[in-house]
Amino acid sequence: MIYTLLFLIVVLLIFVVVLYLQNSKIKRLHSRNMEQLQVIISSLYEKQLLLKNKVLIASEYNFNYAKDMKNLGDEVVELQKVFLEIINNKN
């Protein structure tokens, strides 16, 4: 009976040691994955800032381009009126 209990205790101790080693391995793997995740998050944050700046520049360019094209169109219409007046005055 004592040998059976002793055997059971030894088996349970081995089981506990195996579980402890597996837990340690899982913790190391988890820590490594968390570090990689932090690096990826930092990289994505930097890319997000870069893209945000690019979008801001593109929006400003589009706004200025539309405004300049409207002004240019207004000037073309004004020049057409002036040319028509000159042509009508010559006739």
DSSP file (Angstrom, degrees, kcal/mol; ACC not computed):
  #  RESIDUE AA STRUCTURE BP1 BP2  ACC     N-H-->O    O-->H-N    N-H-->O    O-->H-N    TCO  KAPPA ALPHA  PHI   PSI    X-CA   Y-CA   Z-CA
    1    1 A M     >        0   0    0      0, 0.0     4,-2.2     0, 0.0     5,-0.2   0.000 360.0 360.0 360.0 -43.2    0.0    0.0    0.0
    2    2 A I  H  >  +     0   0    0      1,-0.2     4,-2.9     2,-0.2     5,-0.2   0.892 360.0  52.7 -63.8 -39.3    2.8    2.4    0.9
    3    3 A Y  H  > S+     0   0    0      1,-0.2     4,-2.7     2,-0.2    -1,-0.2   0.876 107.9  51.6 -66.1 -34.7    4.5    1.7   -2.4
    4    4 A T  H  > S+     0   0    0      2,-0.2     4,-2.5     1,-0.2    -2,-0.2   0.935 112.5  44.8 -66.3 -45.5    1.3    2.4   -4.3
    5    5 A L  H  X S+     0   0    0     -4,-2.2     4,-2.5     2,-0.2    -2,-0.2   0.905 113.9  50.0 -65.1 -41.2    0.9    5.7   -2.6
    6    6 A L  H  X S+     0   0    0     -4,-2.9     4,-2.4     2,-0.2    -2,-0.2   0.914 111.4  48.9 -62.6 -43.1    4.6    6.5   -3.1
    7    7 A F  H  X S+     0   0    0     -4,-2.7     4,-2.7     2,-0.2    -2,-0.2   0.916 111.1  50.1 -62.1 -43.6    4.3    5.6   -6.8
    8    8 A L  H  X S+     0   0    0     -4,-2.5     4,-2.5     2,-0.2    -2,-0.2   0.897 110.6  49.6 -62.4 -41.6    1.2    7.8   -7.1
    9    9 A I  H  X S+     0   0    0     -4,-2.5     4,-2.5     2,-0.2    -2,-0.2   0.906 111.7  48.5 -64.0 -42.6    3.0   10.8   -5.4
   10   10 A V  H  X S+     0   0    0     -4,-2.4     4,-2.6     2,-0.2    -2,-0.2   0.921 111.9  49.0 -64.6 -44.0    5.9   10.4   -7.7
   11   11 A V  H  X S+     0   0    0     -4,-2.7     4,-2.5     1,-0.2    -2,-0.2   0.923 112.6  47.9 -61.6 -44.0    3.6   10.2  -10.8
   12   12 A L  H  X S+     0   0    0     -4,-2.5     4,-2.6     2,-0.2    -2,-0.2   0.889 110.9  51.2 -65.3 -38.7    1.8   13.3   -9.6
   13   13 A L  H  X S+     0   0    0     -4,-2.5     4,-2.5     2,-0.2    -2,-0.2   0.913 110.8  48.2 -63.8 -42.3    5.1   15.1   -9.0
   14   14 A I  H  X S+     0   0    0     -4,-2.6     4,-2.6     2,-0.2    -2,-0.2   0.917 111.6  50.7 -62.9 -41.7    6.3   14.2  -12.5
   15   15 A F  H  X S+     0   0    0     -4,-2.5     4,-2.5     1,-0.2    -2,-0.2   0.916 110.5  48.8 -60.9 -44.1    2.9   15.4  -13.8
   16   16 A V  H  X S+     0   0    0     -4,-2.6     4,-2.5     2,-0.2    -2,-0.2   0.903 111.4  49.7 -63.5 -42.1    3.3   18.7  -11.9
   17   17 A V  H  X S+     0   0    0     -4,-2.5     4,-2.5     2,-0.2    -2,-0.2   0.919 111.1  49.3 -63.8 -43.8    6.8   19.2  -13.2
   18   18 A V  H  X S+     0   0    0     -4,-2.6     4,-2.5     1,-0.2    -2,-0.2   0.924 112.5  47.9 -61.9 -44.2    5.7   18.5  -16.8
   19   19 A L  H  X S+     0   0    0     -4,-2.5     4,-2.6     1,-0.2    -2,-0.2   0.898 110.8  51.6 -63.5 -39.6    2.9   21.0  -16.4
   20   20 A Y  H  X S+     0   0    0     -4,-2.5     4,-2.4     2,-0.2    -2,-0.2   0.921 110.8  47.8 -63.1 -43.6    5.2   23.6  -14.9
   21   21 A L  H  X S+     0   0    0     -4,-2.5     4,-2.3     2,-0.2    -2,-0.2   0.902 112.8  48.4 -65.2 -40.7    7.6   23.2  -17.8
   22   22 A Q  H  X S+     0   0    0     -4,-2.5     4,-2.6     2,-0.2    -1,-0.2   0.905 110.8  51.3 -65.0 -40.4    4.8   23.5  -20.4
   23   23 A N  H  X S+     0   0    0     -4,-2.6     4,-2.4     2,-0.2    -2,-0.2   0.907 109.7  49.8 -63.2 -41.6    3.5   26.6  -18.6
   24   24 A S  H  X S+     0   0    0     -4,-2.4     4,-2.3     2,-0.2    -1,-0.2   0.912 111.0  49.4 -63.0 -42.3    6.9   28.2  -18.7
   25   25 A K  H  X S+     0   0    0     -4,-2.3     4,-2.4     1,-0.2    -2,-0.2   0.916 111.3  49.0 -63.2 -42.9    7.2   27.4  -22.4
   26   26 A I  H  X S+     0   0    0     -4,-2.6     4,-2.6     2,-0.2    -2,-0.2   0.889 110.0  51.8 -64.6 -39.5    3.8   28.9  -23.1
   27   27 A K  H  X S+     0   0    0     -4,-2.4     4,-2.7     2,-0.2    -2,-0.2   0.910 110.4  48.2 -63.6 -42.8    4.7   32.0  -21.0
   28   28 A R  H  X S+     0   0    0     -4,-2.3     4,-2.4     2,-0.2    -2,-0.2   0.923 113.2  47.8 -63.0 -43.7    7.9   32.6  -23.0
   29   29 A L  H  X S+     0   0    0     -4,-2.4     4,-2.5     1,-0.2    -2,-0.2   0.911 112.3  49.6 -62.8 -42.4    6.0   32.1  -26.3
   30   30 A H  H  X S+     0   0    0     -4,-2.6     4,-2.5     2,-0.2    -2,-0.2   0.919 110.5  49.9 -62.7 -44.3    3.3   34.5  -25.1
   31   31 A S  H  X S+     0   0    0     -4,-2.7     4,-2.2     2,-0.2    -2,-0.2   0.916 111.5  48.7 -61.6 -43.3    5.9   37.1  -24.1
   32   32 A R  H  X S+     0   0    0     -4,-2.4     4,-2.2     1,-0.2    -1,-0.2   0.914 112.0  48.9 -63.5 -42.6    7.6   36.8  -27.5
   33   33 A N  H  X S+     0   0    0     -4,-2.5     4,-2.4     1,-0.2    -2,-0.2   0.881 109.7  51.9 -64.9 -37.5    4.3   37.2  -29.3
   34   34 A M  H  X S+     0   0    0     -4,-2.5     4,-2.4     2,-0.2    -1,-0.2   0.896 108.9  50.3 -66.4 -39.5    3.4   40.2  -27.2
   35   35 A E  H  X S+     0   0    0     -4,-2.2     4,-2.1     2,-0.2    -2,-0.2   0.920 111.7  48.2 -63.2 -43.2    6.7   41.9  -28.1
   36   36 A Q  H  X S+     0   0    0     -4,-2.2     4,-2.4     1,-0.2    -2,-0.2   0.900 110.7  51.8 -63.5 -39.8    6.1   41.2  -31.8
   37   37 A L  H  X S+     0   0    0     -4,-2.4     4,-2.8     1,-0.2    -2,-0.2   0.904 107.9  51.3 -63.1 -41.6    2.6   42.6  -31.5
   38   38 A Q  H  X S+     0   0    0     -4,-2.4     4,-2.3     2,-0.2    -1,-0.2   0.897 110.3  49.3 -62.9 -40.1    4.0   45.7  -29.9
   39   39 A V  H  X S+     0   0    0     -4,-2.1     4,-2.4     2,-0.2    -2,-0.2   0.922 112.5  47.7 -64.3 -43.7    6.4   46.2  -32.7
   40   40 A I  H  X S+     0   0    0     -4,-2.4     4,-2.7     2,-0.2    -2,-0.2   0.906 111.1  50.7 -64.4 -42.0    3.7   45.7  -35.3
   41   41 A I  H  X S+     0   0    0     -4,-2.8     4,-2.3     2,-0.2    -1,-0.2   0.914 111.0  48.7 -63.0 -42.6    1.4   48.1  -33.5
   42   42 A S  H  X S+     0   0    0     -4,-2.3     4,-2.2     2,-0.2    -2,-0.2   0.916 112.2  48.9 -62.6 -42.9    4.1   50.7  -33.4
   43   43 A S  H  X S+     0   0    0     -4,-2.4     4,-2.3     1,-0.2    -2,-0.2   0.918 111.9  48.3 -63.0 -44.1    4.8   50.2  -37.1
   44   44 A L  H  X S+     0   0    0     -4,-2.7     4,-2.4     1,-0.2    -1,-0.2   0.871 109.4  53.4 -65.3 -36.3    1.1   50.5  -38.0
   45   45 A Y  H  X S+     0   0    0     -4,-2.3     4,-2.2     2,-0.2    -1,-0.2   0.919 109.8  47.6 -64.2 -42.9    0.8   53.6  -35.9
   46   46 A E  H  X S+     0   0    0     -4,-2.2     4,-2.2     1,-0.2    -2,-0.2   0.906 112.7  49.0 -64.2 -40.9    3.7   55.2  -37.8
   47   47 A K  H  X S+     0   0    0     -4,-2.3     4,-2.7     2,-0.2    -2,-0.2   0.880 108.9  53.6 -65.3 -37.0    2.2   54.2  -41.1
   48   48 A Q  H  X S+     0   0    0     -4,-2.4     4,-2.5     2,-0.2    -2,-0.2   0.918 109.2  48.0 -63.2 -43.5   -1.2   55.6  -40.1
   49   49 A L  H  X S+     0   0    0     -4,-2.2     4,-2.3     2,-0.2    -2,-0.2   0.911 112.0  49.9 -62.9 -41.9    0.5   59.0  -39.3
   50   50 A L  H  X S+     0   0    0     -4,-2.2     4,-2.2     1,-0.2    -2,-0.2   0.930 112.7  46.1 -62.4 -46.1    2.3   58.9  -42.6
   51   51 A L  H  X S+     0   0    0     -4,-2.7     4,-2.6     1,-0.2    -1,-0.2   0.875 109.9  54.5 -65.4 -36.6   -0.9   58.1  -44.5
   52   52 A K  H  X S+     0   0    0     -4,-2.5     4,-2.2     1,-0.2    -1,-0.2   0.917 109.3  47.9 -62.7 -42.3   -2.8   60.8  -42.6
   53   53 A N  H  X S+     0   0    0     -4,-2.3     4,-2.4     2,-0.2    -2,-0.2   0.897 111.4  50.5 -64.5 -40.2   -0.2   63.4  -43.6
   54   54 A K  H  X S+     0   0    0     -4,-2.2     4,-2.7     2,-0.2    -2,-0.2   0.908 110.4  49.2 -64.4 -41.6   -0.5   62.3  -47.2
   55   55 A V  H  X S+     0   0    0     -4,-2.6     4,-2.7     2,-0.2    -2,-0.2   0.900 110.5  51.2 -64.1 -40.3   -4.2   62.5  -47.2
   56   56 A L  H  X S+     0   0    0     -4,-2.2     4,-2.4     2,-0.2    -2,-0.2   0.924 111.8  46.5 -62.3 -44.9   -4.0   66.0  -45.7
   57   57 A I  H  X S+     0   0    0     -4,-2.4     4,-2.4     1,-0.2    -2,-0.2   0.920 113.5  49.1 -63.4 -43.9   -1.6   67.1  -48.4
   58   58 A A  H  X S+     0   0    0     -4,-2.7     4,-2.7     2,-0.2    -2,-0.2   0.893 111.1  50.1 -64.1 -39.8   -3.8   65.5  -51.1
   59   59 A S  H  X S+     0   0    0     -4,-2.7     4,-2.5     2,-0.2    -1,-0.2   0.923 111.3  47.9 -65.1 -44.0   -6.9   67.2  -49.7
   60   60 A E  H  X S+     0   0    0     -4,-2.4     4,-2.7     2,-0.2     5,-0.2   0.910 112.6  49.6 -62.3 -41.5   -5.2   70.6  -49.6
   61   61 A Y  H  X S+     0   0    0     -4,-2.4     4,-3.0     2,-0.2    -2,-0.2   0.935 111.5  48.1 -63.2 -46.2   -3.9   70.1  -53.2
   62   62 A N  H  X S+     0   0    0     -4,-2.7     4,-2.6     2,-0.2     5,-0.2   0.906 112.8  48.7 -61.7 -41.6   -7.4   69.1  -54.4
   63   63 A F  H  X S+     0   0    0     -4,-2.5     4,-2.3     2,-0.2    -2,-0.2   0.944 115.0  43.8 -63.3 -47.6   -9.0   72.1  -52.7
   64   64 A N  H  X S+     0   0    0     -4,-2.7     4,-2.8     2,-0.2    -2,-0.2   0.889 113.5  52.0 -65.2 -38.8   -6.4   74.5  -54.1
   65   65 A Y  H  X S+     0   0    0     -4,-3.0     4,-2.7    -5,-0.2    -2,-0.2   0.932 111.0  46.7 -63.5 -45.9   -6.6   72.9  -57.6
   66   66 A A  H  X S+     0   0    0     -4,-2.6     4,-2.0     2,-0.2    -2,-0.2   0.906 114.0  48.4 -62.7 -41.6  -10.4   73.3  -57.7
   67   67 A K  H  X S+     0   0    0     -4,-2.3     4,-2.3    -5,-0.2    -2,-0.2   0.926 113.3  46.8 -65.2 -44.1  -10.2   76.9  -56.5
   68   68 A D  H  X S+     0   0    0     -4,-2.8     4,-2.7     1,-0.2    -2,-0.2   0.890 111.4  51.2 -65.9 -39.3   -7.5   77.7  -59.1
   69   69 A M  H  X S+     0   0    0     -4,-2.7     4,-2.6     2,-0.2    -1,-0.2   0.875 109.7  50.5 -65.9 -36.3   -9.5   76.0  -61.9
   70   70 A K  H  X S+     0   0    0     -4,-2.0     4,-2.5     2,-0.2    -2,-0.2   0.936 112.3  46.8 -65.8 -45.0  -12.6   78.0  -60.9
   71   71 A N  H  X S+     0   0    0     -4,-2.3     4,-2.2     2,-0.2    -2,-0.2   0.912 113.2  49.0 -61.7 -42.0  -10.6   81.2  -61.0
   72   72 A L  H  X S+     0   0    0     -4,-2.7     4,-2.3     2,-0.2    -2,-0.2   0.915 111.0  49.9 -64.1 -43.0   -9.1   80.3  -64.3
   73   73 A G  H  X S+     0   0    0     -4,-2.6     4,-2.3     2,-0.2    -2,-0.2   0.901 109.7  51.4 -61.6 -41.0  -12.5   79.4  -65.7
   74   74 A D  H  X S+     0   0    0     -4,-2.5     4,-2.2     1,-0.2    -2,-0.2   0.901 110.6  48.7 -62.7 -40.9  -13.9   82.8  -64.5
   75   75 A E  H  X S+     0   0    0     -4,-2.2     4,-2.7     2,-0.2    -2,-0.2   0.882 109.1  52.5 -67.6 -37.4  -11.0   84.6  -66.2
   76   76 A V  H  X S+     0   0    0     -4,-2.3     4,-2.4     2,-0.2    -2,-0.2   0.925 110.4  48.1 -63.5 -43.4  -11.5   82.7  -69.5
   77   77 A V  H  X S+     0   0    0     -4,-2.3     4,-2.1     2,-0.2    -2,-0.2   0.913 111.9  50.0 -62.7 -41.4  -15.2   83.7  -69.5
   78   78 A E  H  X S+     0   0    0     -4,-2.2     4,-2.2     1,-0.2    -2,-0.2   0.915 110.8  49.1 -63.6 -42.4  -14.2   87.3  -68.8
   79   79 A L  H  X S+     0   0    0     -4,-2.7     4,-2.8     1,-0.2    -1,-0.2   0.883 108.6  53.6 -64.6 -37.6  -11.7   87.2  -71.6
   80   80 A Q  H  X S+     0   0    0     -4,-2.4     4,-2.6     2,-0.2    -1,-0.2   0.911 108.5  49.6 -62.5 -40.9  -14.3   85.8  -74.0
   81   81 A K  H  X S+     0   0    0     -4,-2.1     4,-2.3     2,-0.2    -2,-0.2   0.922 111.7  48.8 -62.2 -42.8  -16.6   88.6  -73.1
   82   82 A V  H  X S+     0   0    0     -4,-2.2     4,-2.3     2,-0.2    -2,-0.2   0.920 111.9  48.4 -64.1 -43.6  -13.8   91.1  -73.8
   83   83 A F  H  X S+     0   0    0     -4,-2.8     4,-2.7     1,-0.2    -1,-0.2   0.898 111.1  50.5 -63.4 -40.7  -13.0   89.5  -77.1
   84   84 A L  H  X S+     0   0    0     -4,-2.6     4,-2.7     2,-0.2    -1,-0.2   0.902 110.5  49.5 -64.4 -39.3  -16.7   89.5  -78.1
   85   85 A E  H  X S+     0   0    0     -4,-2.3     4,-2.3     2,-0.2    -2,-0.2   0.909 111.9  48.5 -64.5 -41.2  -17.0   93.2  -77.2
   86   86 A I  H  X S+     0   0    0     -4,-2.3     4,-1.7     2,-0.2    -2,-0.2   0.918 113.4  47.0 -64.9 -43.6  -13.8   94.0  -79.3
   87   87 A I  H  X S+     0   0    0     -4,-2.7     4,-1.5     1,-0.2    -2,-0.2   0.915 113.3  48.3 -64.8 -42.8  -15.2   92.0  -82.2
   88   88 A N  H  < S+     0   0    0     -4,-2.7    -1,-0.2     1,-0.2    -2,-0.2   0.866 110.0  52.5 -65.8 -35.6  -18.6   93.7  -81.9
   89   89 A N  H  < S+     0   0    0     -4,-2.3    -1,-0.2     1,-0.2    -2,-0.2   0.829 107.9  51.4 -70.5 -30.7  -17.0   97.1  -81.7
   90   90 A K  H  <        0   0    0     -4,-1.7    -1,-0.2     1,-0.2    -2,-0.2   0.821 360.0 360.0 -73.7 -30.9  -15.0   96.4  -84.9
   91   91 A N     <        0   0    0     -4,-1.5    -1,-0.2    -5,-0.1    -2,-0.2   0.484 360.0 360.0 -79.6 360.0  -18.1   95.4  -86.8
